[in-house]
Amino acid sequence: MENNIQIAIDLIVNSNNAIAFTGAGISVESGIPPFRGETGLWSKYDPNVLDLNNFHLNPIEAWKVIKEIFYDFFGEAKPNAAHFALAEMERQGLLKAVITQNIDNLHYEAGSNEVYEFHGNSRMLVCPYCSNKIKASEAVLTDIPLCDKCHAVLKPDFIFFGEGIPELAYRNSVEAAQKTDLVIIIGSTGEVTPASSIPQIAKQKGAKIIEINPEKTLFTDSVTDIFLQGKATEIMSQLLIGIKQKI
């Protein structure tokens, strides 16, 4: 493990165009559970609450659950050491962008600037009919949020089941994957498509892949070059210390 840490540090320091690819696992230590698995959110809530057709048919009922999960609960979460480490790497010029599957805004809160939100975000609300967007403030969420232009019920600006990936985020992510020479995967299992194609695109273009996860994933035996097994906060902290000693 120690040898792999040193190899990873050298890869990061010597890279020219590194990116990070993050999934739900990076935010688990911030108190946000993953969606899947025995302790995932979908073991407690009906995933149909995020079905687009269901939202259109029952927006008021859907919003009761959406607010509870994504604003009351997720709203208490704060960035952890792994989020802060990525932001610091960006400030040091060692990381060009973070591509995230997460909608929790924690990369932004940690100080990362170049973040491609593959599945959208919960910061903004969008009108499904006129595309008007407003910030998801506490004042707005005291009641069912309505569009101030057409008065339709707003939805969070992240993708529901039945929606496509945001075009700009998808384009930016693919372009970054095609240009990168190093991908740091953190907290993603590779089970969600098409997001899982991003590290694969990078690998096909010759990039090295560092994977940080508590257990092996679909990436580990398919694209990963260096597998660092453990908690994201602990491993990213070790990497950051080593990086600072090298630069």
C-alpha positions in Angstrom: 0.0 0.0 0.0 2.8 2.4 0.9 4.5 1.7 -2.4 1.3 2.4 -4.3 0.8 5.7 -2.4 4.3 6.8 -3.5 3.6 5.7 -7.1 0.3 7.7 -7.1 2.1 10.8 -5.7 4.6 10.6 -8.5 1.9 10.2 -11.1 0.0 13.2 -9.8 3.1 15.5 -9.5 4.3 14.5 -13.0 0.9 14.7 -14.7 0.1 17.5 -17.1 -3.6 17.4 -17.3 -5.0 15.4 -14.3 -8.7 15.2 -13.5 -10.7 13.6 -10.7 -13.8 11.5 -11.1 -16.0 11.3 -8.0 -19.1 9.3 -6.9 -21.2 9.0 -3.9 -18.4 7.3 -1.9 -16.5 10.6 -1.5 -19.4 12.1 0.3 -20.2 9.2 2.6 -17.8 10.6 5.2 -19.7 13.9 5.1 -22.8 12.0 6.3 -24.4 11.5 2.9 -25.3 7.8 2.3 -25.1 6.2 -1.1 -28.3 5.6 -3.1 -27.6 1.9 -3.6 -26.8 -0.9 -1.3 -28.1 -2.2 2.0 -27.8 1.1 3.8 -28.5 3.2 0.7 -31.3 5.8 0.4 -33.3 3.5 -1.9 -33.6 1.0 0.9 -35.6 3.6 2.8 -37.3 5.6 0.1 -39.1 4.7 -3.1 -36.9 5.7 -6.0 -40.0 6.6 -8.0 -39.9 9.9 -6.2 -37.3 10.8 -8.7 -39.1 9.5 -11.7 -39.9 12.3 -14.1 -43.3 11.1 -15.0 -44.2 10.6 -11.4 -43.0 14.1 -10.6 -45.2 15.6 -13.3 -48.2 13.6 -12.1 -47.7 14.1 -8.3 -45.4 17.1 -7.9 -46.6 18.1 -4.4 -46.2 14.6 -3.0 -42.8 14.2 -4.7 -41.6 17.5 -3.2 -42.3 16.4 0.3 -39.8 13.6 0.0 -37.4 15.5 -2.2 -37.2 18.3 0.4 -36.6 15.8 3.2 -33.8 14.0 1.5 -32.0 16.6 -0.6 -32.5 19.8 1.4 -33.3 19.0 5.0 -30.9 16.0 5.3 -28.3 16.7 2.6 -28.3 20.3 3.5 -26.6 19.5 6.8 -23.6 17.9 5.1 -20.2 19.7 4.9 -17.2 19.0 2.7 -14.6 16.5 4.1 -10.9 16.2 3.8 -11.1 14.5 0.4 -13.1 17.4 -1.1 -10.7 19.9 0.4 -7.7 18.0 -0.9 -9.0 18.1 -4.5 -9.6 21.8 -4.2 -6.1 22.3 -2.9 -4.7 20.2 -5.8 -6.6 22.5 -8.2 -5.1 25.6 -6.5 -1.6 24.0 -6.9 -2.2 23.6 -10.6 -2.1 19.8 -10.3 -5.8 19.1 -11.1 -7.6 20.6 -14.1 -11.2 19.6 -13.2 -13.5 17.5 -11.1 -16.1 15.4 -12.9 -18.7 14.4 -10.3 -21.7 12.2 -10.3 -22.8 13.8 -7.0 -25.5 16.5 -6.7 -24.5 17.6 -3.2 -22.5 20.7 -4.1 -19.7 19.7 -1.7 -16.9 20.2 -4.3 -18.0 23.8 -4.7 -18.3 24.3 -1.0 -14.7 23.0 -0.6 -13.4 25.5 -3.0 -13.1 23.6 -6.3 -13.8 25.9 -9.3 -13.8 23.7 -12.3 -16.5 21.1 -11.5 -18.5 19.3 -14.1 -21.7 18.1 -12.5 -22.6 15.0 -14.6 -26.0 14.6 -13.0 -26.8 18.2 -12.3 -27.0 19.8 -8.8 -29.4 20.6 -6.0 -28.3 24.3 -5.7 -30.7 25.4 -8.4 -34.3 24.8 -9.2 -35.5 24.7 -12.8 -38.9 25.0 -14.4 -39.7 21.9 -16.5 -41.8 24.0 -18.9 -40.0 27.4 -19.4 -36.5 26.4 -18.2 -36.4 29.4 -15.8 -33.9 28.8 -12.9 -33.7 30.1 -9.4 -31.5 29.4 -6.4 -32.8 26.8 -4.0 -32.8 29.0 -0.9 -34.5 28.3 2.4 -37.1 30.9 1.7 -38.0 29.4 -1.6 -38.3 25.9 0.0 -40.7 26.9 2.8 -43.5 25.8 0.5 -43.8 23.9 -2.8 -41.6 26.0 -5.1 -43.3 27.7 -8.1 -41.9 29.3 -11.2 -42.1 33.1 -10.9 -42.6 33.3 -14.7 -45.2 30.6 -15.5 -46.2 29.4 -12.0 -45.5 25.7 -12.7 -44.0 23.6 -10.0 -40.2 23.8 -10.1 -37.9 20.7 -9.9 -34.4 20.4 -8.6 -31.8 21.0 -11.3 -30.5 17.4 -11.2 -31.5 14.6 -13.5 -34.5 12.4 -12.6 -35.1 8.9 -14.0 -36.2 9.5 -17.5 -34.0 12.6 -18.1 -30.8 12.9 -20.1 -27.4 14.0 -18.9 -27.0 17.8 -19.0 -25.5 18.6 -22.4 -22.8 21.0 -21.3 -21.7 18.8 -18.4 -21.5 15.7 -20.7 -19.6 17.6 -23.4 -17.1 19.0 -20.9 -16.6 15.7 -19.2 -15.9 13.8 -22.4 -13.6 16.5 -23.6 -11.7 16.4 -20.3 -11.4 12.6 -20.4 -10.1 12.7 -24.0 -7.4 15.2 -23.0 -6.3 13.9 -19.6 -3.2 11.9 -18.8 -4.3 10.9 -15.3 -7.7 10.2 -13.7 -8.2 10.0 -9.9 -11.4 7.9 -9.3 -12.8 8.5 -5.8 -15.9 6.9 -4.4 -17.4 5.6 -7.7 -18.2 2.0 -8.3 -18.7 2.2 -12.0 -22.2 0.9 -11.8 -24.0 4.0 -13.1 -24.0 4.6 -16.9 -23.1 6.7 -18.9 -21.0 8.3 -16.2 -18.9 5.2 -15.9 -17.7 5.7 -19.5 -15.6 8.7 -18.5 -12.7 6.8 -17.0 -13.0 4.3 -19.8 -12.6 7.0 -22.4 -9.6 8.4 -20.6 -8.0 4.9 -20.4 -8.6 4.3 -24.1 -6.7 7.6 -24.8 -3.7 6.4 -22.8 -4.4 8.0 -19.4 -3.2 6.4 -16.1 -6.0 5.6 -13.6 -5.7 5.9 -9.8 -8.7 4.5 -7.9 -9.5 5.2 -4.3 -12.3 3.1 -2.9 -12.9 1.0 0.3 -13.6 -2.1 -1.8 -12.9 -3.2 -5.4 -15.3 -2.0 -8.0 -16.1 -2.5 -11.7 -13.3 -0.1 -12.5 -10.6 -2.0 -10.5 -9.9 -4.9 -12.9 -10.9 -3.1 -16.1 -9.2 0.4 -16.1 -7.4 0.9 -12.8 -3.6 1.1 -12.7 -3.1 1.9 -9.0 -5.8 0.8 -6.5 -5.6 2.6 -3.1 -8.0 0.7 -0.8 -9.4 2.7 2.1 -11.3 5.8 3.2 -11.2 8.7 0.8 -10.4 11.2 3.5 -7.4 9.2 4.8 -5.9 8.4 1.4 -6.4 11.9 -0.1 -4.8 13.4 3.0 -1.8 11.1 2.6 -1.5 12.0 -1.1 -1.7 15.7 -0.4 1.1 15.5 2.2 3.3 13.6 -0.2 2.5 16.0 -3.0 3.4 19.0 -0.9 6.8 17.4 -0.1 7.5 16.8 -3.8 6.6 20.3 -5.2 
